[in-house]
């Protein structure tokens, strides 16, 4: 049995819009099969890796008329979709036609190009559709020598639940069950497999699966990048001349994004989702590490296949009966250094895995062969009975019944494929009729489309508004209703519609009065959440912008309505003055503080980011690149932040201080630092360079927020802000807070004439070293407990001073010892010189 190592390919994509706006630079270089990663914080620190295939898709390309991306120069280094397929896809296809199981894994952080490499987009078809086209093309070319059957299945693993994306029945609440059989290994019970004859049928099934997946994402608040998708093609080849059958499985796996978990949306769902994603990817990493150790000869007691659904289904692909290829996709931007390094390390371990692939023998062929052999034996027994002249009627009758039964079984097995195929064709006809009807309705009726951050999932769910009066809202059983769930918009939908004409009138009055002010409706807190991840209450606000100076205000609904009345009064006075003076340019002048179009500028909340505190409960440091989301979900900036568990003197803890059980912190002192390093790609400052920003946050029971110093006129400002927090006696409430909450980092926008935000320290307890004391005794605590905490704080402070004094004293004693040693050495030298009749200051002997 031959050993086949997992082949690993690495592909580097171009910068995306976010990285370009942040002014990112490329930190990846590639020479043949070697790839080098440069640490942006230390340019001299470079890490090199070597893989089976490396693809440079970052630069050196053009787009032709059809939309395909091609190398800019003939023979250039740019790797297009065709190049990737020739190296990876054709090998997978060849292995499957030879009868081997084949697996393709796509791994990388969200947005690094996994889906583009696997599925493609537009004219740039990916590995999966190209593989299907080539598979059926090969089947047509060799149909004289062999007959092929292809079955297609498509599933999703979300929150450790298996979802059949091709199921026609109602969805199982807990997902499909994964079972194990001695010969089959792990398999999904009840998973629908559909026979296919053409690549077009496979394409339609993938579209159906994507539609099912998107519907789930729309109604269940799921996110495409936060789930694993597995496409399986079962290929059965029947060779008539050789009377043999080869059976192979082609597994195409698009893994969930590997970036650190960020919170957005409902925390109850997102926290469970993040735990499930982290469990499956961490378990996959543990399996890869264990198999890599086995490959180099280390003794490994246990390989944790059974610890997650994903690793159960990938057991044959990793260390089992399969020829496996992994493609790891990378972002070349410096702001993604940690994720890129993690992906490269992951891929480097994977390439050491050794599989044991064999040509598969079909169980159906074995069964038919056994039945035919049994029939031959039965016929032989019948013939012997006739030759011996015996006529035992009962035995002869029984043998003929067995012979007839076996022949019927053989015929049933041989006709099963045709039945499955007819059922599949019927389903495809129904699906085609549905698509045709949908396209016809799109031309006749208005409709609502879904929007998803994954371009492939946008626009596939269509809700049609036909003739008559329709209700749009939460669950409604009436026939003419469209049910929308998940966004929490309906509470403000009415106000939004009501204010739309008022905003239009305000813009018209501003234009006629030459005010140069623009009004725009926005939904406050549409994409924002609190420290627990729960959605904030949504409301309507009006964004007011001066066209010339780019000053911005945010008015509440009530304030805008009041100002609208004042604007109408000003406009009426303007009309009256214009009619009296018969002039088209006359404008009534108002003092600035009485002008309804003006307001004093104030800091604006641009967006928030969540830094989850769970690692502090284990005394583990955390470094994150956080996406700052605006009120409507737009990306405002990338914020680099750290959580550093430390000692009372501010020194970072070592790995020896990591805790296994967070309850060990109870009644003990806890110190940690929140470090805000830098903001990158500030959209607020990019729009007008005379602006600035500050970051504010509140920690646990702090009554007032703390703010960083203001940073002006810089798109990528260095914050370098550090705050030391300490709990003198960690309570259960603080421990619960750390394990379930995040510190919400608020990004505030400043503009000319705006006062900077100041940290209010009046209600906070601070040490002489500016350490902020949290977890203070509440009003329900006794005065004795408060005094005890104060005494503990005093003892800690005095202990620190004593330790500092002891250190200084030890240094003084050490220096004093050194001085005494020098004096004694000199004294001994003087005495010895005197006894020898020498001048201690002159080495020459003194003559008498």
BABADO-355925 format. One record per residue (C-alpha): x, y, z; residue in one letter; residue number from 1. Coordinates in steps of 0.25 Angstrom, whole numbers, plus 2048, in hexadecimal, padded with zeros to 3 digits. Example, Ala and Ser with C-alpha at 12.3 -4.5 7.8 and 13.67 -1.06 7.14 Angstrom:
2
831;7EE;81F;A;1
837;7FC;81D;S;2
***
This chain:
848
800;800;800;X;1
806;80D;7FC;X;2
807;819;805;X;3
802;826;7FE;X;4
806;834;805;X;5
7FC;83F;805;X;6
7FF;849;7FA;X;7
7FE;857;7FF;X;8
7FD;863;7F6;X;9
7FD;872;7FA;X;10
7F6;87E;7F3;X;11
7F8;88C;7F5;X;12
7ED;896;7F1;X;13
7ED;8A5;7EE;X;14
7EA;8AF;7F8;X;15
7DB;8B2;7FB;X;16
7D5;8BF;7FC;X;17
7D6;8C0;80B;X;18
7E5;8BD;80A;X;19
7E7;8C7;7FF;X;20
7E0;8D2;808;X;21
7E8;8CE;814;X;22
7F5;8D0;80C;X;23
7FA;8C2;80E;X;24
807;8BD;808;X;25
80A;8AF;803;X;26
812;8A7;80D;X;27
813;89A;804;X;28
81D;896;7FA;X;29
81D;88A;7F2;X;30
829;883;7EA;X;31
825;876;7E3;X;32
81F;86C;7EE;X;33
824;875;7F9;X;34
81C;880;800;X;35
822;88A;80A;X;36
81A;892;814;X;37
820;89F;81A;X;38
81C;8A4;828;X;39
816;8B2;826;X;40
81B;8B6;835;X;41
829;8B0;832;X;42
82D;8B1;824;X;43
83A;8A8;827;X;44
831;89D;82C;X;45
82D;894;820;X;46
827;886;820;X;47
828;87D;814;X;48
820;871;810;X;49
820;867;804;X;50
814;861;7FE;X;51
811;858;7F2;X;52
80A;863;7EA;X;53
80A;872;7EC;X;54
802;87C;7E4;X;55
804;88B;7E3;X;56
7F6;891;7E0;X;57
7FA;89E;7E7;X;58
7FE;8A7;7DB;X;59
802;8A6;7CC;X;60
7F4;8A4;7C7;X;61
7EA;8AA;7BD;X;62
7DB;8A8;7BB;X;63
7D6;8A5;7AD;X;64
7C9;8A8;7A6;X;65
7C2;89C;7AC;X;66
7C6;89F;7BA;X;67
7D1;895;7BB;X;68
7DE;898;7C3;X;69
7EA;894;7BB;X;70
7F9;896;7BC;X;71
7FD;8A4;7B8;X;72
809;89F;7B0;X;73
80B;892;7A9;X;74
812;888;7B2;X;75
810;892;7BE;X;76
810;88D;7CC;X;77
801;890;7CE;X;78
7F9;883;7D1;X;79
7EB;883;7CB;X;80
7E0;879;7CE;X;81
7E4;870;7C2;X;82
7F2;86F;7C8;X;83
7ED;86B;7D5;X;84
7E4;860;7CF;X;85
7EE;85A;7C6;X;86
7F7;858;7D3;X;87
7ED;854;7DD;X;88
7DF;850;7D6;X;89
7E5;847;7CB;X;90
7ED;83F;7D5;X;91
7E0;83D;7DE;X;92
7D8;839;7D1;X;93
7E3;82F;7CD;X;94
7E3;829;7DB;X;95
7D4;827;7DB;X;96
7D4;821;7CD;X;97
7DE;817;7D2;X;98
7D5;813;7DD;X;99
7DC;81B;7E9;X;100
7D4;823;7F3;X;101
7D8;832;7F1;X;102
7D7;83E;7FA;X;103
7D9;84D;7F8;X;104
7D9;856;804;X;105
7D9;865;804;X;106
7DE;86C;810;X;107
7E1;87A;814;X;108
7DB;887;81B;X;109
7CE;88C;816;X;110
7D0;895;80A;X;111
7DD;88F;806;X;112
7D8;889;7F9;X;113
7D3;87B;7FD;X;114
7C5;87C;7F6;X;115
7CB;882;7EA;X;116
7D5;877;7E8;X;117
7CB;86C;7EB;X;118
7BF;872;7E4;X;119
7C4;87E;7DC;X;120
7BC;88A;7D8;X;121
7B6;88E;7CB;X;122
7BE;88A;7BF;X;123
7C9;885;7C9;X;124
7C5;877;7CC;X;125
7CB;870;7D8;X;126
7D0;862;7DB;X;127
7C2;85C;7DE;X;128
7BB;860;7D1;X;129
7C7;85D;7C8;X;130
7C9;850;7CF;X;131
7BA;84C;7CC;X;132
7BB;850;7BD;X;133
7C8;848;7BB;X;134
7C2;83C;7C2;X;135
7B6;83B;7B9;X;136
7BE;83E;7AD;X;137
7C7;832;7B0;X;138
7BB;82A;7B3;X;139
7B5;82D;7A5;X;140
7C3;82B;79E;X;141
7C4;81D;7A4;X;142
7B5;818;7A4;X;143
7B8;80D;79A;X;144
7C1;806;7A4;X;145
7BB;809;7B1;X;146
7AD;80D;7B7;X;147
7AE;818;7C2;X;148
7A4;81C;7CD;X;149
7A6;829;7D5;X;150
79F;82D;7E1;X;151
79F;83B;7E7;X;152
79D;83F;7F6;X;153
79F;84C;7FD;X;154
79F;84F;80C;X;155
7A3;85A;816;X;156
7A9;859;824;X;157
7A4;865;82C;X;158
7A5;865;83B;X;159
7A9;856;83B;X;160
79C;853;834;X;161
79B;84C;826;X;162
791;853;81D;X;163
78D;84C;810;X;164
78D;857;805;X;165
786;84E;7FB;X;166
77B;849;804;X;167
76D;84A;7FF;X;168
766;848;80D;X;169
766;851;81A;X;170
773;853;820;X;171
777;84B;82C;X;172
778;853;838;X;173
784;84D;83E;X;174
78A;84A;830;X;175
78D;83D;82A;X;176
795;832;832;X;177
7A3;82E;82F;X;178
7A4;81F;830;X;179
7B0;815;82F;X;180
7B0;808;828;X;181
7BC;7FE;828;X;182
7BD;7FE;818;X;183
7B8;80C;815;X;184
7BE;814;821;X;185
7B7;820;825;X;186
7AB;824;81C;X;187
79F;82D;81D;X;188
792;826;81F;X;189
787;82A;816;X;190
78F;833;80D;X;191
789;835;800;X;192
791;831;7F4;X;193
78C;834;7E6;X;194
791;82D;7D9;X;195
796;836;7CE;X;196
799;835;7BF;X;197
79E;842;7BB;X;198
7A6;84E;7C1;X;199
79A;857;7BF;X;200
792;84E;7C9;X;201
79D;84F;7D3;X;202
79E;85E;7D1;X;203
78F;85F;7D4;X;204
790;857;7E0;X;205
79B;860;7E6;X;206
792;86C;7E3;X;207
787;865;7EA;X;208
790;862;7F6;X;209
795;870;7F6;X;210
787;875;7F6;X;211
783;86C;802;X;212
790;871;809;X;213
78C;87F;807;X;214
77E;87D;80B;X;215
783;878;818;X;216
78D;883;819;X;217
782;88D;817;X;218
778;887;821;X;219
782;882;82C;X;220
78C;88D;82C;X;221
797;883;828;X;222
7A3;888;820;X;223
7A8;881;814;X;224
7B7;883;818;X;225
7B4;87D;826;X;226
7B0;86F;821;X;227
7B7;863;81A;X;228
7B2;85E;80C;X;229
7B4;850;807;X;230
7B1;84C;7F9;X;231
7B2;83E;7F5;X;232
7B2;837;7E8;X;233
7B1;828;7E8;X;234
7B7;822;7DB;X;235
7B3;813;7D7;X;236
7BA;80E;7CA;X;237
7B6;801;7C4;X;238
7BF;7FA;7BB;X;239
7B8;7F0;7B2;X;240
7C4;7E9;7AC;X;241
7CB;7E7;7B9;X;242
7BE;7E5;7C1;X;243
7C4;7EE;7CB;X;244
7BE;7FA;7D3;X;245
7C6;805;7D9;X;246
7C0;80E;7E3;X;247
7C6;81C;7E8;X;248
7C1;827;7F1;X;249
7C5;836;7ED;X;250
7C4;83F;7F9;X;251
7C5;84E;7F7;X;252
7C6;855;805;X;253
7C5;864;807;X;254
7C9;866;815;X;255
7C4;872;81E;X;256
7CC;87E;81F;X;257
7D8;87C;829;X;258
7D9;88B;82E;X;259
7D7;88E;83D;X;260
7C8;88F;840;X;261
7C2;89C;840;X;262
7B4;89F;845;X;263
7A9;8A5;83D;X;264
79A;8A3;83F;X;265
794;89B;849;X;266
79E;896;853;X;267
796;88A;857;X;268
797;885;849;X;269
7A5;88A;846;X;270
7AC;885;853;X;271
7A7;877;851;X;272
7AA;878;842;X;273
7B8;87D;845;X;274
7BA;872;84F;X;275
7B6;867;845;X;276
7BF;86D;83A;X;277
7CB;86E;843;X;278
7C8;860;848;X;279
7C8;85A;83A;X;280
7D4;861;835;X;281
7DC;85F;842;X;282
7D9;850;841;X;283
7DC;850;833;X;284
7EA;857;836;X;285
7EC;84C;841;X;286
7E9;841;838;X;287
7F3;847;82E;X;288
7FD;849;838;X;289
7FC;83A;83D;X;290
7FC;835;82F;X;291
809;83D;82C;X;292
80F;837;839;X;293
80C;829;834;X;294
812;82C;827;X;295
820;830;82D;X;296
820;824;836;X;297
81B;829;843;X;298
812;820;84C;X;299
804;826;84C;X;300
7FA;81F;855;X;301
7ED;826;850;X;302
7E9;82D;844;X;303
7DC;835;847;X;304
7D3;833;83B;X;305
7C7;831;844;X;306
7C7;83F;84B;X;307
7C0;846;840;X;308
7B6;843;834;X;309
7C0;849;82A;X;310
7CC;840;82E;X;311
7C3;834;82E;X;312
7BF;836;820;X;313
7CD;839;81B;X;314
7D3;82D;822;X;315
7D6;826;814;X;316
7DC;833;80F;X;317
7E6;834;81A;X;318
7EE;828;81C;X;319
7E4;81F;816;X;320
7E0;819;808;X;321
7E1;826;800;X;322
7EA;82E;7F7;X;323
7E9;83C;7FD;X;324
7EC;84A;7F9;X;325
7EB;856;801;X;326
7EB;865;7FC;X;327
7EE;86F;806;X;328
7EA;87D;802;X;329
7F2;88A;808;X;330
7F0;899;809;X;331
7FD;8A0;806;X;332
7FA;8AC;80E;X;333
802;8B0;81B;X;334
7F5;8B1;823;X;335
7F2;8A3;821;X;336
800;89E;825;X;337
7FB;895;831;X;338
7F1;88E;829;X;339
7FA;88C;81D;X;340
805;886;826;X;341
7FB;87D;82D;X;342
7F6;878;81F;X;343
804;875;81B;X;344
807;86D;827;X;345
7FA;865;826;X;346
7FE;862;817;X;347
80C;85E;81B;X;348
807;854;825;X;349
7FD;84E;81B;X;350
808;84B;810;X;351
80E;841;819;X;352
802;838;81A;X;353
802;82B;813;X;354
7F6;824;80E;X;355
7F4;816;809;X;356
7EC;816;7FD;X;357
7E7;80A;7F6;X;358
7DE;807;7EA;X;359
7D0;805;7EF;X;360
7C8;7F8;7EC;X;361
7B9;7FB;7EA;X;362
7B0;7F4;7F5;X;363
7A5;7F2;7EA;X;364
7AF;7EB;7E1;X;365
7B3;7E2;7EC;X;366
7A4;7DF;7F0;X;367
7A1;7DC;7E1;X;368
7AD;7D3;7E0;X;369
7AA;7CB;7EC;X;370
79B;7CA;7E7;X;371
7A0;7C4;7DA;X;372
7AA;7BB;7E1;X;373
79E;7B6;7EA;X;374
796;7B4;7DD;X;375
7A1;7AC;7D7;X;376
7A2;7A3;7E3;X;377
792;7A1;7E3;X;378
792;79D;7D4;X;379
79E;793;7D7;X;380
796;78D;7E2;X;381
789;78C;7D9;X;382
791;785;7CE;X;383
797;77B;7D8;X;384
78A;777;7DD;X;385
785;774;7CF;X;386
792;76C;7CC;X;387
790;763;7D8;X;388
782;760;7D4;X;389
77C;765;7E1;X;390
770;76E;7E1;X;391
76E;774;7EF;X;392
763;77E;7EB;X;393
764;786;7F8;X;394
773;789;7F6;X;395
772;78C;7E7;X;396
767;795;7EA;X;397
76E;79D;7F4;X;398
77B;79E;7EC;X;399
773;7A4;7E0;X;400
76C;7AE;7E9;X;401
77A;7B2;7EE;X;402
77F;7B3;7E0;X;403
773;7BC;7DC;X;404
775;7C5;7E8;X;405
783;7C7;7E5;X;406
780;7CA;7D6;X;407
776;7D4;7DB;X;408
780;7DB;7E4;X;409
78A;7DC;7D9;X;410
780;7E3;7D0;X;411
77B;7EC;7DB;X;412
789;7F1;7DE;X;413
78C;7F3;7CF;X;414
77F;7FB;7CD;X;415
781;804;7DA;X;416
789;80E;7D3;X;417
77F;811;7C8;X;418
774;813;7D3;X;419
77D;81D;7DA;X;420
780;824;7CD;X;421
771;825;7C9;X;422
76E;82B;7D7;X;423
779;835;7D6;X;424
775;839;7C8;X;425
767;83C;7CD;X;426
76C;844;7D9;X;427
775;84C;7CF;X;428
769;84E;7C6;X;429
761;854;7D2;X;430
76D;85D;7D6;X;431
76E;862;7C7;X;432
75F;865;7C7;X;433
761;86D;7D4;X;434
76D;875;7CF;X;435
765;878;7C2;X;436
759;87D;7CA;X;437
762;885;7D3;X;438
768;88C;7C7;X;439
75B;88F;7C1;X;440
756;895;7CF;X;441
762;89E;7CF;X;442
75E;8A4;7C3;X;443
750;8A6;7C7;X;444
750;8AA;7D6;X;445
759;8B2;7E0;X;446
761;8A9;7EA;X;447
76A;8AA;7F6;X;448
778;8A4;7F5;X;449
781;89F;800;X;450
78F;8A5;802;X;451
79B;89D;807;X;452
7A9;8A1;80A;X;453
7AD;895;801;X;454
7AA;89A;7F3;X;455
7A6;88B;7EE;X;456
79B;88B;7F8;X;457
795;899;7F5;X;458
789;89A;7ED;X;459
784;88B;7ED;X;460
779;88D;7F7;X;461
76D;894;7F0;X;462
760;899;7F7;X;463
756;89D;7ED;X;464
74C;8A8;7EF;X;465
740;8A5;7E6;X;466
733;8AD;7E3;X;467
72B;8B1;7EF;X;468
72F;8B6;7FD;X;469
73A;8AE;804;X;470
73F;8AE;812;X;471
74E;8AE;815;X;472
752;8AB;823;X;473
754;8A0;82D;X;474
74E;892;82C;X;475
740;893;826;X;476
737;888;822;X;477
72F;890;817;X;478
731;88C;809;X;479
735;89A;805;X;480
740;89C;80E;X;481
750;89C;80D;X;482
756;898;81A;X;483
764;89E;81D;X;484
76C;89A;82A;X;485
779;89D;830;X;486
77C;8AB;82E;X;487
773;8B2;838;X;488
76F;8BD;82E;X;489
760;8BC;82F;X;490
760;8C5;83B;X;491
766;8D1;833;X;492
760;8CD;825;X;493
754;8D6;827;X;494
75C;8E2;82C;X;495
766;8E1;821;X;496
75B;8E1;816;X;497
754;8ED;81D;X;498
761;8F5;81E;X;499
765;8F3;80F;X;500
75C;8FE;809;X;501
760;907;814;X;502
76F;905;812;X;503
76D;907;803;X;504
766;915;806;X;505
771;919;80F;X;506
77B;916;804;X;507
773;91F;7FB;X;508
772;92A;804;X;509
781;92A;807;X;510
783;92A;7F8;X;511
77A;936;7F6;X;512
77F;93E;802;X;513
78E;93B;7FE;X;514
791;935;80B;X;515
79A;92A;805;X;516
795;91F;80F;X;517
791;911;80C;X;518
788;908;814;X;519
788;8F9;813;X;520
780;8EF;81B;X;521
787;8E4;823;X;522
784;8D9;82C;X;523
78B;8DA;839;X;524
791;8CD;83F;X;525
78D;8C5;833;X;526
79A;8BC;835;X;527
79F;8C0;843;X;528
79E;8B7;84F;X;529
7A1;8B9;85E;X;530
7AC;8B2;866;X;531
7A4;8A5;867;X;532
7A2;8A5;858;X;533
793;8A8;859;X;534
78D;8B1;84E;X;535
78B;8C0;852;X;536
77E;8C7;851;X;537
77D;8CD;843;X;538
778;8DB;840;X;539
777;8E5;834;X;540
781;8F0;834;X;541
784;8FA;829;X;542
792;8FD;825;X;543
795;90B;822;X;544
7A1;90F;819;X;545
7A6;91D;815;X;546
7AA;91B;806;X;547
7B6;925;807;X;548
7BC;923;814;X;549
7B8;914;816;X;550
7B3;917;824;X;551
7AA;90C;829;X;552
79F;90B;833;X;553
795;900;838;X;554
787;905;83B;X;555
77D;8FC;842;X;556
76F;8FA;83C;X;557
769;904;845;X;558
774;90F;843;X;559
773;90E;834;X;560
763;90F;834;X;561
765;91C;83D;X;562
76F;922;834;X;563
767;91E;828;X;564
75C;928;82D;X;565
766;933;82F;X;566
76C;930;821;X;567
75E;932;81C;X;568
75C;93F;823;X;569
769;944;81D;X;570
765;940;80F;X;571
758;947;810;X;572
75F;954;815;X;573
768;952;809;X;574
75D;950;7FF;X;575
756;95D;805;X;576
762;965;804;X;577
765;960;7F6;X;578
757;964;7F2;X;579
758;972;7F8;X;580
765;975;7F2;X;581
762;96D;7E5;X;582
770;967;7E6;X;583
774;959;7E4;X;584
781;95A;7EC;X;585
77B;960;7F9;X;586
77E;958;805;X;587
779;95B;813;X;588
786;95C;81C;X;589
785;955;82A;X;590
78F;955;835;X;591
797;948;835;X;592
792;943;843;X;593
784;946;83E;X;594
786;93F;830;X;595
77E;932;830;X;596
789;92C;826;X;597
794;92E;830;X;598
799;927;83D;X;599
7A5;928;845;X;600
7AE;91C;841;X;601
7B0;910;84B;X;602
7B7;903;84B;X;603
7B0;8F8;842;X;604
7B0;8EA;845;X;605
7B5;8E3;839;X;606
7B5;8D5;83D;X;607
7B8;8CA;847;X;608
7C1;8BE;848;X;609
7C0;8B2;852;X;610
7CD;8AD;859;X;611
7C8;8A0;860;X;612
7CE;89E;86E;X;613
7CD;88F;870;X;614
7DC;88D;86F;X;615
7DF;896;87B;X;616
7D7;88B;883;X;617
7E3;882;880;X;618
7EE;88C;881;X;619
7F1;88B;872;X;620
7F5;897;86A;X;621
7ED;89B;85D;X;622
7F0;8A3;851;X;623
7E5;8A7;847;X;624
7E3;8AF;83B;X;625
7D5;8B3;83D;X;626
7CB;8B8;832;X;627
7C4;8C5;836;X;628
7B6;8C4;831;X;629
7AE;8D1;82F;X;630
79F;8D2;833;X;631
79A;8CC;825;X;632
7A5;8C1;825;X;633
7AF;8C9;81C;X;634
7BE;8C7;820;X;635
7C4;8D4;826;X;636
7D2;8CF;82A;X;637
7DA;8C3;82F;X;638
7DF;8C5;83D;X;639
7EB;8BD;843;X;640
7E9;8BA;851;X;641
7EF;8B1;85C;X;642
7EB;8AB;86A;X;643
7F7;8A8;872;X;644
7F6;8A1;880;X;645
801;8A7;888;X;646
807;8A8;896;X;647
804;8B4;8A0;X;648
810;8BA;89A;X;649
80B;8B9;88C;X;650
814;8AE;887;X;651
80E;8A4;87E;X;652
80B;896;884;X;653
812;88A;87E;X;654
80C;87D;879;X;655
80E;877;887;X;656
804;880;88C;X;657
7F9;87B;882;X;658
7ED;875;88A;X;659
7E5;868;886;X;660
7D9;86C;88F;X;661
7D4;87B;88F;X;662
7CF;878;89D;X;663
7DD;879;8A3;X;664
7DC;888;8A1;X;665
7D1;889;8AC;X;666
7D5;892;8B8;X;667
7E3;894;8B1;X;668
7E9;8A1;8AB;X;669
7E8;8A2;89C;X;670
7F0;8AC;894;X;671
7EF;8AF;885;X;672
7F1;8B9;87B;X;673
7E9;8BE;86F;X;674
7F2;8C3;864;X;675
7ED;8CA;858;X;676
7F8;8CB;84E;X;677
7F3;8D1;840;X;678
7E7;8D4;838;X;679
7E8;8D1;829;X;680
7E0;8D5;81D;X;681
7D8;8E0;824;X;682
7CC;8E3;81A;X;683
7C8;8EF;822;X;684
7D6;8F6;820;X;685
7D7;8F1;812;X;686
7CB;8F9;80E;X;687
7D0;906;815;X;688
7DF;907;81A;X;689
7DB;912;824;X;690
7D5;908;82D;X;691
7D9;900;839;X;692
7D5;8F4;841;X;693
7D5;8EE;84F;X;694
7D2;8E0;855;X;695
7C9;8DF;861;X;696
7C6;8D3;86A;X;697
7C1;8CF;877;X;698
7C6;8C3;87F;X;699
7BC;8BB;888;X;700
7B7;8C4;893;X;701
7BE;8D1;88F;X;702
7B3;8DB;88F;X;703
7BA;8E5;885;X;704
7C1;8E1;878;X;705
7CF;8E3;876;X;706
7D5;8E9;869;X;707
7E2;8E9;861;X;708
7E9;8F6;85E;X;709
7E3;8FC;851;X;710
7EA;8F9;844;X;711
7E9;903;839;X;712
7EB;904;82A;X;713
7F0;8F5;828;X;714
7E9;8EA;821;X;715
7F2;8DF;828;X;716
7F4;8E6;836;X;717
7FD;8DF;841;X;718
7F5;8DF;84E;X;719
7FF;8D9;857;X;720
7F5;8D9;863;X;721
7F7;8D0;86E;X;722
7EE;8CF;87B;X;723
7F1;8C6;887;X;724
7E5;8C0;88E;X;725
7E5;8B8;89B;X;726
7DB;8B1;8A3;X;727
7E0;8AF;8B2;X;728
7D7;8A4;8B5;X;729
7D1;89D;8A8;X;730
7C2;89B;8AB;X;731
7B9;891;8A4;X;732
7B2;89C;89C;X;733
7BF;8A1;896;X;734
7C3;893;892;X;735
7B5;891;88C;X;736
7B7;89E;885;X;737
7C4;89A;87F;X;738
7BF;88D;87A;X;739
7B3;892;873;X;740
7B5;8A1;86F;X;741
7BD;8AA;867;X;742
7C3;8B8;869;X;743
7BC;8C1;85E;X;744
7C6;8CA;858;X;745
7BF;8D6;852;X;746
7C5;8DE;847;X;747
7C2;8ED;848;X;748
7C3;8F7;83D;X;749
7C9;905;840;X;750
7C8;911;836;X;751
7CC;920;836;X;752
7C6;927;842;X;753
7C2;91B;849;X;754
7C7;919;858;X;755
7CF;90C;85A;X;756
7C9;902;864;X;757
7CF;901;871;X;758
7D0;8F5;87B;X;759
7C9;8F8;888;X;760
7D1;8F2;894;X;761
7C9;8F8;89F;X;762
7C1;8EB;8A2;X;763
7CD;8E1;8A0;X;764
7D7;8DC;8AA;X;765
7E5;8DE;8A5;X;766
7F2;8DA;8AB;X;767
7FE;8E3;8AB;X;768
803;8DC;89E;X;769
7F6;8DF;897;X;770
7F0;8D1;898;X;771
7E1;8D1;897;X;772
7DB;8C8;8A2;X;773
7CF;8C0;89D;X;774
7C5;8B6;8A4;X;775
7C3;8C0;8AF;X;776
7B9;8BC;8BA;X;777
7AB;8BF;8B7;X;778
7A1;8C6;8C0;X;779
79C;8B9;8C5;X;780
7AA;8B5;8CB;X;781
7AC;8B8;8D9;X;782
7B5;8C4;8DE;X;783
7BE;8B9;8E4;X;784
7C1;8B3;8D6;X;785
7C3;8C0;8D0;X;786
7CD;8C3;8DB;X;787
7D4;8B6;8D9;X;788
7D6;8B9;8CA;X;789
7DB;8C6;8CD;X;790
7E5;8C0;8D7;X;791
7E9;8B5;8CD;X;792
7EB;8C1;8C3;X;793
7F4;8C8;8CD;X;794
7FC;8BB;8D0;X;795
7FE;8B8;8C1;X;796
803;8C7;8BF;X;797
80C;8C6;8CB;X;798
811;8B8;8C7;X;799
815;8BE;8B9;X;800
81C;8C9;8BF;X;801
824;8C0;8C9;X;802
827;8B7;8BD;X;803
82D;8C3;8B5;X;804
834;8C8;8C2;X;805
83A;8BA;8C4;X;806
83F;8B9;8B5;X;807
845;8C7;8B7;X;808
84C;8C3;8C4;X;809
851;8B6;8BE;X;810
857;8BE;8B2;X;811
85E;8C8;8BD;X;812
863;8BC;8C5;X;813
869;8B5;8B9;X;814
870;8C2;8B4;X;815
875;8C4;8C2;X;816
87B;8B6;8C2;X;817
881;8B9;8B5;X;818
888;8C6;8BB;X;819
88C;8BF;8C7;X;820
893;8B4;8BF;X;821
89A;8BE;8B7;X;822
89F;8C5;8C3;X;823
8A4;8B8;8CA;X;824
8AB;8B4;8BD;X;825
8B2;8C1;8BC;X;826
8B6;8C0;8CB;X;827
8BC;8B2;8C9;X;828
8C4;8B7;8BE;X;829
8CA;8C3;8C6;X;830
8CD;8BA;8D1;X;831
8D4;8B0;8C8;X;832
8DC;8BB;8C1;X;833
8E1;8C1;8CE;X;834
8E5;8B4;8D4;X;835
8EE;8B2;8C7;X;836
8F4;8C0;8C8;X;837
8EC;8C5;8BC;X;838
8E5;8D2;8B9;X;839
8D6;8CE;8B8;X;840
8D5;8D8;8AD;X;841
8E1;8D4;8A6;X;842
8E4;8C6;8A1;X;843
8F3;8C9;8A1;X;844
8FB;8C5;8AE;X;845
8FF;8D0;8B7;X;846
90E;8D2;8B9;X;847
914;8D5;8C7;X;848
***
